């Protein structure tokens, strides 16, 4: 499988960690928000593992597709209404970009391997 897929997956891992770690480390954030951030960080671990061996583990990215599209579905209405937390729109845009990358991998090279 082409190296570009690994780079994209490492980017997705780093993205999830950059989004989640400040929340986890912030002492003033509510516990339920930290739980969500820990799950985002855990998905980053998943993406890193897939980056190491995309040919073998690509199918696990379906969890990422479901998670990222689920977040978009849940948060898009508050973005449209103008009630979302500041910075939500760019985060969801990033999620959509990585979802497109995951789908390109899953429906392209990974499908041919499976």
Secondary structure as GFF3:
##gff-version 3
##sequence-region A 1 114
A	DSSP	alpha_helix	3	25	.	.	.	ID=ss1
A	DSSP	alpha_helix	31	52	.	.	.	ID=ss2
A	DSSP	alpha_helix	54	57	.	.	.	ID=ss3
A	DSSP	three_ten_helix	58	60	.	.	.	ID=ss4
A	DSSP	alpha_helix	61	81	.	.	.	ID=ss5
A	DSSP	alpha_helix	88	107	.	.	.	ID=ss6
A	DSSP	alpha_helix	109	113	.	.	.	ID=ss7
###
